[in-house]
Amino acid sequence: MTEADRSLSGTRLDPEGMVDVALRRIAARDHDVRAWLHVDAAGARAAAHRLAKAKDKGPLHGMAVGIKDVIDVRGMATTHNSLLGSAAPALADAPCVSILRSAGAVILGKTDTTEFAAAGRNAVTANPHAFHRTPGGSSSGSAAAVADGHVPMALATQTGGSTIRPASFCGIHALKPTWGLISREGAKLYANSLDTIGLYARDLAGLDLLCEVFAFGPPSPRANGGPLRIGLCHTPYWDRADAETVAAMADAAARLRSAGVEVVPFDLPPLFDRLEDAFSAILWREGQAAFLDLARREPALLHADFHDRVGSAARFPNAVLRQALDLTAEARRVIEAMMANVDAVLAPSAPGIAPEGRGPGNPIFNQMWTQLHLPVLNLPLYRAQEAMPLGLSLVGPRYGDRTVLAVGREIETLLGCHRPLE
């Protein structure tokens, strides 16, 4: 346990001490990890000094937090890791940042990201467990900063898998909340009906604390009495899972059953086989709206990936988009009815361990849940080849975020974290 971790385990340091720990860790490690695009050391120390003198102490009193650099932070540039990002300091915090400050958090700086949290340039961030591997994208810097002990928590975003997949690759806890539970004002939009602010923390207690800060409400009682009942969902994309993910799902199911948990198949009907194509239509057409202004204003500076999105109406005409949206709405209704029969659903978080390089990784095991607006929790349960992290996802019904966390705590107690795959 590092000094930064103690802030989440009941032996909290004072604000100035926590900020100092964070800055020293960054100084020692970030020349290799490269999680940060900007660290406001002077501003963080000043904020910590004010908090140390404050009589009122919020739930995040003095905790250092990293913010993905597609989200506005007052006094810091929002670069989006792009030539088209702003060099001027933002005039106001995004609401999600303002809420953290109101709870006593110290905003330490901006973390690296895939360009506009979408496509184009990759983050330069390395996976802290193996510098030649990616931390995943697009929330690359936020995931790596938490995994490497720079900060105990950070903000991410997810449009396809940009919160959960980096958490699996980096071996940390993450929550992709129910769509709309956290305001996206002040964060770059990519796909309006998919974009979600994501949460990273070093443990489940940290995620639960963030849920409290963002007023998610208390957990609902488990729908099923008696033993925990978990649906095992291989998803329609099981043939794209690597051997280590196949082994992790089988091991988790077997060990949960041996611990008295009722693990039942959670097989999705054929309707869900069509969601991948529907997701693409929604993503690209909503991306057209998000990047049209940049394509018109600065076409030469905008990466070809974004020009492809701006021209996507030819590939996904209005009739296809309407069908995609209608299919997605129907799938949301069906999945909610299915989830009434289990306490949560266990599914892959990624095809396998973090690939080599700096690419964001394949979102195939994440995007369906994002499309359905469901809360998803990454549990860092395993270490696979080369001792690389591998997580599994726990999925719940819409607005069941705190319940998913509570079920996750039960599962983690039974299975532990970072277990070597045999």
GUMAR-852421 format. One record per residue: residue in one letter; x, z, y of N, C-alpha, C in turn. Coordinates in pm, whole numbers, plus 50000, padded with zeros to 5 digits. Atoms other than C-alpha are relative to their C-alpha. Example, Ala and Ser with C-alpha at 12.3 -4.5 7.8 and 13.67 -1.06 7.14 Angstrom:
residues 2
A500895000049881512305078049550500905000050120/S499184999449881513675071449894499235007350109/
end
This chain:
residues 422
M500845000049880500005000050000500885000050125/T499255000549876501394989750337499375009250103/E500554991749892500945009350658498714994050053/A501225006449949498394983650772498825002649908/D501094997750093496374988950455499405014050014/R500514986449991496055026150520498865001350100/S501104999649903493745018250810498664997749935/L501255002350071491145008350552499805009849886/S500114991150114491735036850308499905014750040/G500274986449960491025067550514501155007250066/T498864993649933494505075150651500414991350118/R499815009549893494175054750965501085004550099/L499034997649896497085052251205499314999450136/D500555001549866496535054751581500094985450040/P500035014249963495805021551761501384994350030/E498675005249967499305017951901500884998949876/G499255000750124500785025451561499604988149915/M500465011350081498604999651387500474986850058/V499545012449937499464972651640501504998449980/D498565000750018503144981051613500354995849857/V499795003950139503004978451233499764985149982/A500345014150013501314944451260501084991250063/L499005008249932503824930851510501355000149928/R498754999450075506794943051307499934991649872/R500165008150122505424926850992500064985150033/I499965014049959504884894051174501434995850034/A498615003149965508414895251316500884998349876/A499185000550121509814900850968499654988249909/R500465009450102507764875050780499534986550051/D500735012149963506124848450994500904987950022/H499135011849995509194826351026499904992049871/D500235006950128508464817950659498544996949977/V501435001950028504684822650636499354990850103/R500515008349891503864806750975498475000250007/A501454998249993500334820650983499454998750141/W500484998349864500134823551362500394988250089/L499725009549894499824797551635500315007150132/H499754992349878499834824251906499815014849968/V500114985450011500514861751902500115005850141/D500024993949867499574880752217500495014449988/A499454986650022501924910252168499745009150119/A500204991649881501684922752528498535003950015/G501424996949989497894920152536499535009649893/A500394991050109497554937152198500495014150025/R499474986649971499804965952300499215006650113/A500784994349890497864970552624498625004449952/A501324996450054494544970452438500115012549914/A499814988350086495884995452184500235012550084/H499764988649913497095018052465498695005150061/R501304996049944493625017852624499155006949894/L500814994150107491975025152290500515013849961/A499434986950036494365054052222499515010850094/K500474990349901493085070852539498485001250003/A501465000249993489415062852479499405011849924/K500714989150068487035090952390499094994649890/D500905005950100484575068452209500814991149907/K499265007650100485945053951887499024991949916/G500855008650080484245023851731500454999449855/P499665000550144484255016351358501294992549969/L498745007250021487254992851397501095005150093/H499134994349897489115015951635501494997049976/G498585002850005492575001251688500464990149895/M499585009350105492544976751397500404986650059/A499535013149957494544945051455499314989249918/V500785010650065492564913451377500534986550043/G499635013849970493514876751358498764991450011/I501145008949976491194849151480500434985549976/K499745014250028491174813651344499914992050129/D499905006749871492134789851623499044988250016/V501125008549959488834771451636498935008650067/I500934990349944487154802651779500585005050132/D499524996249867487404811752147500325014950009/V499594986449967489294843052248500385000050148/R499734999149857489334852752613501495001150029/G498604999549960492724845652771500954992749908/M499155007550093494034825152476499484985749989/A500405013950020494024787452430499334998349864/T500625003950127491774772752160500514986149968/T499315012850020494014745252026499404991649887/H500555007050116492144735951705501114993149917/N498885007050063495644725851579499884985050022/S500245014149969495024692851755500634996350134/L499565005249871496474671452031498875000450102/L501174999849912492954672852173499485014050024/G500384986449971492744710652177500305003650144/S499814995849862492724729752503501285008250015/A498834991949966495934742852656499645011250096/A500444989949904493944763452905499405012049927/P500604988250064492974799352818498484999550004/A501464998950002489374804152713499545010550101/L500504991049896487284821052982499235011849942/A500824989450060485204841952741500235000349849/D499984998850145485234855152387498784993449939/A501145003450084483054838752127499275012949964/P500734987750034480274863552039500585007449879/C499464993050118481864870651699501265007850036/V498824992849954485074880751878499605011850090/S500484989449911483234900652144499475011949921/I500544989350084481474920451872501145008349938/L498844992850053484824929151714500635009150105/R499434991749893486174941152048499125012150028/S500924989049973483064962152104500105011049895/A499834990350109483754978851770501375006450001/G498694993849988487294987851881501154992249944/A498925008050056489284959551725500964995450110/V498995005949913492504946951884500224985749952/I499835014050037492644908951887501484996550016/L498565001649999496224901451792500434985850039/G499625013649969496244863551824499194990049921/K500715011250061495214829751687500784995049878/T499385004350125495884818151331499834985049980/D499955014450019496694783051215498824995149916/T501185005950062494014759451084500234985249975/T500135014550008493424724750953499374995150131/E500455004949871492724703151259498475000550012/F501444998149972489294711951405499275006249880/A500584994050121488724730851075499264989549917/A500745010950062487774697250932500904990549920/A499215010450064490414670650855501244997850085/G498865002849915493404653951016501235008149961/R498754992950023496494675851053499775012649916/N500024987650076497164703250800500685011150079/A499244988649948498224737950903501404999949939/V498634999050054501934744750861500185012749916/T499924987050068501174778550700500364998449852/A499624999450141502734786750362499205010849929/N500594989550082501194806450080501005011549989/P499034988950005502794841250101500555002849862/H499544997450136503114842549722501004989649951/A499075010850037505074809649701500004990350117/F499995007449875506174792350017499864984949981/H500165014350023506134757849855498564996249969/R501405002650029502404761349788499135002250124/T500934998749889499434758550023499265013449994/P500924988650000497414788850132498564995549991/G501365005449995494394765850130499574997850143/G500515002849866492424752850423498484999849999/S499295001649874491004751350663500465013350062/S499674986949941491374789050729501365004949951/S498704997750061495024787650629500695012450055/G499284989049939496594811650878499325013349984/S500734987350014493864837850860500175005849860/A499844995350137494074839750480501415005149975/A498624996150023497864841250478500365012650076/A499704988249919498004867250757499495012749934/V500534988350071495784890950560500755002249869/A499324998850129497464883550226501405005650015/D498624995849982500924889950370500125013250076/G499974986949937499954922750536500254999950148/H499845000249855500154911150897498875007650069/V501204993549945496614923150973499095003949884/P500904996050109493984941350765498764991449990/M501185008550004491254916250855500164988450097/A499925011949915490714882151012498694992449990/L501155008950000488004857451105500414986249950/A499835013450054487714824250921498744991950034/T501265007749998485124796250908499884992849868/Q500215008150120483564776650625498924989650026/T500955011049999481884742650623499804994749859/G500085003350141482674733850263500495011649917/G499444988750074485074759350114501105007150074/S498834996149920487344769550400500235014950015/T499774985550006486894807150363500345004449857/I499894994950137486554812349988501214994449927/R498895006050074489134787849856501365005650044/P498744993449962492054801150069500105014449952/A499974986250052491064836349965500425000249854/S499605000850140491384826249601501474996649988/F498605004250005494724808949661500955011350044/C499134989649943496104838849857499775013849940/G500214987250069494624867049646499425010950087/I500624990149913492434884549904498484999849985/H501464999349999488834895249946499454992050118/A500625008149895486564872350145498504999849980/L501455001850004482914869350232499644988150087/K500675010749927481244836950329498565004450015/P501344994249987478074852050476498884989649988/T501175008549988474584838250464500084992250130/W499965008749882474384808850705499155006050112/G500734995349883473404820551053500045014950025/L499964985649978474044857851009500965003950111/I499054997949890477014856051248499924988150094/S500115010749901476684836051569501224990949996/R498915009749996478754804151575500274995150143/E499715003449861478634801451953501475002850030/G498604998249967482144796852086500974995949891/A499165005450107483434781551762499724985049989/K500175014450011484034744251717499034996549889/L500945004550102481104728351536500554987749929/Y499685011650081481764704151254498704994549939/A501275004050061478524703051054499005011150029/N500864989749943475714721351225499215007949897/S500814992950099473694730050914500835006449890/L499124994450101476744741350714500965010550054/D498954991449945479254758650946499615014849998/T500234985650010479574796050890501295007450038/I498854991249974481894822851032500285008149874/G499624992850121483834838350743500825012450029/L499354987049983485374872750692501065002049892/Y498914996450091488724882650536500355014750019/A499534986249993489864917850452500875002849878/R499094996450108492414935150233499285006649882/D500764994050110489704952350027498514999150031/L501455000749983485954954949978499515009550107/A500394990649895485774985150208500114993350137/G499845007049874487084963250489498894990050023/L501125009449986484474936350423498705007350030/D501234992349977481734962450408499965005250144/L499924995349862482914976550741499674988750096/L500325011549915482764941750896498514996649993/C501455002450012479234937050760499225010050085/E500644989849917478284969450933500144996450148/V499755003749861479864957951259499124988350041/F500825011749968477974924951243498525002049967/A501424996250013474674943151173499294992349890/F500635006950112473964927850833498865008049938/G501024991850062471704956750740500485005849868/P499564993350124471904979050431499794991049879/P500265007750123472124965450077498605002849947/S501304998350065468834959649901500215005949862/P499884995250137468174977749576500134988349903/R499865010650098469194957249276498644996649941/A501325004550046466274936249159499755003849855/N500144997450143466944943748793500435014249968/G499654986650041466824978948661500904999849877/G499164999250119469154990748389501384994450024/P498635004849987472554975148321500114988550100/L499735011249911474114950848566499764986949924/R500305013050062472884915548494500624988950084/I499235010049928475254887548593499774986449937/G500135013850046474544850348567501374993250000/L498745007250012477514829748447499744985350028/C500295013649955477484796548633501284991750003/H498845008950002480004769748546499884989050105/T500325010149898478384746948811500034986049939/P499955013750054477934709248766501394993849998/Y498675005849980481664704548830501035006049904/W499154992650092483054723548532501124991349943/D498975008850055484954693048408501194998550095/R498905000849904487114695748725500765013350011/A499304987150000488234731548653501304999049921/D498734999450071491874736948558499935010549889/A500024991150117492784755948244499965014750039/E499984985949962493444788448431498635004850049/T501344996149957489974788448588499075001349881/V500784999050124488374781548249500315013249930/A499604987650066490374810748106499505012250076/A500434988649920489494833848395498505002549984/M501454998350017485754827548364499685005849862/A500254994950136485864833447988500455014549987/D499514986350008487954865048023499085009650074/A500894991349922485704879448295498695002449925/A501274998650073482564872648092500165009249879/A499794991950121484014888047774500225014750035/R499704986249965485334919147945498805007050064/L501224994049945482114924748139499025003549889/R500904997150113480094922147820500465012249923/S499494988550075482374946847647499825013150077/A500224988149917481804970847940498525003250017/G501434997049995478034969547893499214992050100/V500715008649905477184943348156499294988949923/E500735011150061474524918348058500424987150071/V499555012849944476124884248115499184988949935/V500935010150052473664855648079500364986450058/P499745013449943474014817848120499144997650123/F500705003749877473024805348464500184984950016/D499875014650006472524768448397499094993750105/L500755006249892471434747748693499284987549950/P500755011850043468734721148645500614987150056/P499405012949959469514683748690499944997350150/L500085001549855468414685249054501345002750067/F498764995649937471744702249132501154990249977/D498985010350020473764673248992500074990550119/R500065009549887472734653749303500475006450131/L499654993249875473904679649556501354995650057/E498705004149948477484666849580499864988150095/D500215011749913476364633249720499225003850125/A500784995649884473824650349945500885007550098/F499074992849912476534673450079500834990350082/S499175009749928478714643750170499234993350113/A500815006549896475894626850360499795009250119/I500244990349892475124658350560501295002750076/L498724996849936478774666550627500464988750092/W499475011249922479734631950747499104996750118/R500895003549888476644625350958499995010850107/E499914989549899476764659451126501395000050064/G498675001849942480494653551172500034988850102/Q500115010849901479584621451354499605005750136/A500444993949874477734641751617501075009150059/A499024990349952480534667551638501204993550067/F498765006049951483354642851709499794987150079/L500285012249925481624614051887500605000550140/D499484999349862482634626752232501514997750003/L498555001750003486334628552137500374985649967/A499745013950035486204593951980499814990750121/R500255008149881484804579852303501005003050111/R499184995849886487014599752541501494997949976/E498575000850030490414600152366500214993549863/P499945006150135490264575152078501414999449942/A498645001650051494024570752053500585013049947/L499484987050041494634608152009499225006149884/L500854994450105491894613651752500404994149864/H499575004150133493004612551387498974990749936/A500895009750065491574584451176498915006749918/D501034992950077489734610050960498745002250082/F501154997249915487494618051255499294987250042/H500635013049972486904581651345499144995649881/D500825003050119485684577450985498675007450006/R501254992449990483124604851045499104994350110/V500785005549889482044589751376499324987049958/G500605012550046481384556851198499225001249871/S500574997750134479624572550898498564995749983/A501405004150014476094560150975499864987649912/A500065011750086476914527550799500045004049853/R499874995150137477874546650484498825008749959/F501124990850027475084572350512498904997350105/P501065003049902472114556550695498965011050005/N500984989449976469224577250822499155003249878/A500844997650119467164572650507500745008649898/V499194992150093470004586550295500155014350051/L499874986649943470484615750533498715008049983/R501294992950019466774624550521499845004649855/Q500114996450142466844623950141500945011649966/A499034989450026469954645850138499505013450051/L500524987749942468364671650366498815005249921/D501174995850079465124672050166500415005449864/L499514995350130466984675449837500625013950012/T499354987149978469024704249977498955011050022/A501064990249978465884722050099499295003749870/E500644997350129464304718649754500925008449911/A499054992350082467464731749584500085014450046/R500004986149950467424762449810498815007649943/R501184993350054463914770549694500185003149852/V499814998350144464824765849327501025011049971/I498944990250029468034786549340499535014250034/E500514986649967466254815649511499135005449887/A500864995650111463694816949230500845003749879/M499134997150115466454815848967500755013250020/M499204988149975468424843649135499195012949991/A500834988050017465484867449108500195006449863/N499844995150137466434871348741501375006249973/V498664994250018470034883248796500365008250124/D499524992249884471884907549021500964991950086/A499115009149928474464881149118500464989549900/V499525011150082476054849048989501514999450011/L498555001450004479694846148881500354985249981/A499665014250001481294812048946501464998450041/P498625002249955484724796449011500115000350152/S499695000949857486304800249355500824987750034/A499145011549978488664770749313500264993549865/P499685006350128489684745249050501095007249924/G498904993050062492844765248985500825007150106/I499124993449903495824780949161500314990650116/A499655007849881497114769049498500924988449963/P499105011350027498604734049475501265000750087/E498815001349917502034725849609499674992150126/G500215007349875502274713049966499205008150100/R500744993549892500094720450266498564995050010/G501385004849998496824703150180499015011549987/P500984989150004493614723550207499525003749861/G500544997450132492704720649838498624994049983/N501285006350035489584708049665498865009950017/P501114990749976486314724049789498864998949901/I501135003550085484224712249495499245012249948/F500714988350052483434747249365499415008850110/N500514992149888482504760149713498844993450072/Q500875006649903480524733549894498525001249963/M501414998850038477294736749692499405013050053/W500514987149953476934773649778499855000150152/T500105001149854477644766150146498764992150038/Q501155008749977475044738550139498695007449980/L501224992550031472504762849992499845012450088/H500044989049903473264788650268500135013849936/L499934987550074474084815650012501265008050035/P498794992049981476494844950058500894999249876/V499035001250109479664841949850501155009850026/L498924990349994482234869149780501124995549907/N498855002450088485734860949651500585013349955/L499334988450059487114887249417501344995549945/P498665004250045490914884349364500355006349866/L499954993250129490684892648996501244997049918/Y498995004450096493544873448834501304995350066/R498755007049972497154862048847500234990449884/A499825010350102497804829548662501474996149993/Q498615004550015500944808548612500805002650127/E499104996449890503914818148831499475012050080/A500594988149936501944850148913499204996350125/M500815004349885499804829949156498585005549989/P501364994550002496444844949258498964989749957/L501165008250037493174831649121498775008950010/G501214992149982489814844849236498804994049930/L501305004850045486264842049112498975003750107/S501044998149899483154839649328498815007649944/L501264993450030480154862549325499014995350105/V500975006549911477084845749473498675007449991/G501304993349997473794861149581498974991950075/P501055007049925470494851049739500245001350150/R499874999349854470214844350111499655013950050/Y500124987049936470574876250317500235011649902/G499624989550094471734895250009501485003450008/D498564998349985475254898750149500495013949960/R499544986350030475534936650129499775003449852/T500244997950142474024936549780501094993349917/V498905006750070476614910949667501275008450007/L498844991349988479314934049801499895012049907/A500184988450087477844963549613500204996249853/V499795004750137477724943449288501474996749978/G498585002950010481244931349357500835012549978/R499284987350018482414967249381499885004749855/E500174996250140480934974549036500864991449908/I499225009150084482574943848886501495002750014/E498584997549978485924951049045500445013249937/T499694987450066485814986748914500214997849850/L499895002650143485324973148564501184991049965/L499005010150034487784944248577501355002350066/G498774998549925490394955048832500344987250074/C499565011649922492294930849057501374995449951/H498695005850025495244907749003500445001949854/R499704998750144495054909748623500714987549952/P499335012050055497544886648448499124993249897/L500745007650101495814859048255500894998149878/E499215001550124496964858847895499804986349940/
end
